[in-house]
């Protein structure tokens, strides 16, 4: 993003970058900060921008990208992350409510009438734990993980509403916290810890967590603490690699499933 424009690109050929989308947002957002989140649908014709407590929806047209809808999630919240469900007819919005001092999950459903699309709030879920991560995008399931455990939310039979289905504790072996949680292949959790190790856990048929192994990352342990504090990580789209990087190094960890 530069000069209040969003540039979306892919690598074409030998590390040659090809820009796919260029969207001017200066008419809609007065300033840009790191709290904003982006979500692009699979067909790449709709872009969702979460700006504080507001969701902006941009739609591709013959004349370029236009803002087709905007709405507030709540007057008091700050959006941390946004997801589609598997069918992309549901928006799962994770936010912090500064008034109630709890995290909340807002579920919006897509409604189409006379070719006009609107996103309507149908459910609000209070997440009573420490600030964590929502893992969305699955078929009728949402996972919420904080530094102590994992809560599983599942849709009721023949219903559009989520209920608490199961809960598991992480059972810490260290005094630190989890930096990041990755959900892999719908059944594995990769938990990055403060001591620069990764704990691999599996969700069994009873939706309980089973510890598999712990992997130390010596290359990260040797880095300066200030650099580690700016560490970020993500899974590749095919879920074959975990990428961990900070200001000094980038690690590519291959995931092998036995």
Residue pairs with C-beta under 8 A, 6 or more apart in sequence:
1 7
1 32
3 26
4 24
4 25
4 26
4 29
4 32
5 22
5 23
5 24
5 25
5 26
6 21
6 22
6 23
6 25
6 38
6 47
6 49
7 19
7 21
7 22
8 19
8 20
8 21
8 22
8 23
8 40
8 44
9 17
9 18
9 19
9 20
10 17
10 18
10 20
11 17
11 18
12 18
20 44
21 40
21 44
21 47
21 60
21 65
23 47
23 58
23 65
24 65
25 49
25 56
25 58
27 67
28 56
28 67
28 70
29 36
29 49
29 51
29 56
35 52
35 78
35 79
35 80
36 49
36 50
36 51
36 52
37 49
37 50
37 79
37 80
37 81
37 82
38 47
38 48
38 49
38 50
39 47
39 48
39 49
39 50
39 82
39 83
39 84
40 46
40 47
40 48
41 47
41 84
41 88
42 88
44 60
45 59
45 60
46 57
46 58
46 59
46 60
47 57
47 58
47 65
48 55
48 56
48 57
48 58
48 82
48 91
49 55
49 56
49 57
49 58
50 79
50 81
50 82
50 93
51 79
52 78
52 79
53 72
53 73
53 74
53 75
53 76
53 77
53 78
53 79
53 95
54 70
54 71
54 72
54 73
55 70
55 71
55 72
55 73
55 79
55 82
55 91
55 93
55 119
56 67
56 69
56 70
57 67
57 68
57 69
57 70
57 119
58 65
58 66
58 67
58 68
59 65
59 66
59 67
59 68
68 117
69 117
69 118
69 119
71 119
73 79
73 93
73 95
73 106
74 95
74 97
74 104
74 106
76 97
76 98
76 99
76 100
77 95
77 96
77 97
77 98
77 104
78 95
78 96
78 98
79 93
79 94
79 95
80 94
80 95
80 96
80 103
80 131
80 134
81 93
81 94
81 133
81 134
82 91
82 92
82 93
82 94
83 91
83 92
83 93
83 94
83 134
83 136
83 137
84 90
84 91
84 92
84 136
84 137
85 92
85 136
85 137
85 138
85 139
85 140
86 137
86 138
86 139
86 140
88 110
89 109
89 110
90 107
90 108
90 109
90 110
91 106
91 107
91 108
91 109
91 110
91 119
92 105
92 106
92 107
92 134
92 136
92 137
92 142
93 105
93 106
93 107
93 108
94 103
94 104
94 105
94 127
94 133
94 134
94 136
95 103
95 104
95 105
95 106
96 102
96 103
96 104
96 131
97 103
97 104
100 126
102 126
102 127
102 128
103 126
103 127
103 129
103 131
103 132
103 144
104 124
104 125
104 126
104 127
105 124
105 125
105 127
105 134
105 142
105 144
105 153
106 121
106 123
106 124
106 125
107 121
107 122
107 123
107 124
107 125
107 162
108 119
108 120
108 121
108 122
109 119
109 120
109 122
109 160
110 117
110 118
110 119
111 117
111 118
111 119
111 120
112 118
122 160
122 161
123 160
123 161
123 162
125 153
125 162
127 134
127 144
127 151
129 144
129 146
129 148
129 149
129 151
130 146
130 147
130 148
131 146
132 144
132 145
132 146
132 147
132 181
133 144
133 145
133 146
133 180
133 181
134 142
134 143
134 144
135 142
135 143
135 144
135 145
135 181
135 183
136 142
136 143
138 186
140 154
140 155
141 152
141 153
141 154
141 155
141 165
142 152
142 153
142 162
143 150
143 151
143 152
143 153
143 183
144 150
144 151
144 153
145 151
145 178
145 181
145 189
147 170
147 172
147 177
147 178
148 169
148 170
148 172
149 167
149 168
149 169
149 170
150 167
150 168
150 170
150 189
150 209
151 164
151 166
151 167
152 164
152 165
152 166
152 167
152 168
152 207
153 162
153 163
153 164
153 165
154 162
154 163
154 165
155 161
155 162
155 163
156 162
156 163
165 207
166 206
166 207
166 208
168 203
168 207
168 208
168 209
169 209
170 178
170 191
170 199
170 201
170 209
171 211
173 214
174 193
174 194
174 195
176 193
176 194
176 195
177 193
177 194
178 191
178 192
178 193
178 194
179 192
179 193
179 194
179 231
179 233
180 191
180 192
180 233
181 189
181 190
181 191
181 192
182 189
182 190
182 192
182 233
182 235
182 242
183 189
184 190
184 235
184 239
184 255
185 239
185 257
187 202
187 203
188 200
188 201
188 202
188 203
188 212
188 257
189 199
189 200
189 201
189 202
189 203
189 209
190 198
190 199
190 200
190 242
191 198
191 199
191 200
191 201
192 198
192 233
192 244
193 199
195 221
196 216
196 217
196 220
196 221
196 228
197 214
197 215
197 216
197 217
198 214
198 215
198 217
198 242
198 253
199 211
199 213
199 214
199 215
200 211
200 212
200 213
200 214
200 215
201 209
201 210
201 211
201 212
202 209
202 210
202 212
203 209
203 210
204 210
217 244
217 251
217 253
219 249
219 251
220 228
220 231
220 244
220 246
220 249
220 251
223 246
223 248
223 249
224 248
227 246
227 247
227 248
228 246
230 246
230 247
231 244
231 245
231 246
232 244
232 245
232 246
233 242
233 243
233 244
233 245
234 242
234 243
235 241
235 242
235 243
236 242
236 243
239 255
240 254
240 255
241 252
241 253
241 254
241 255
242 252
242 253
242 255
243 250
243 251
243 252
243 253
244 250
244 251
244 253
245 251
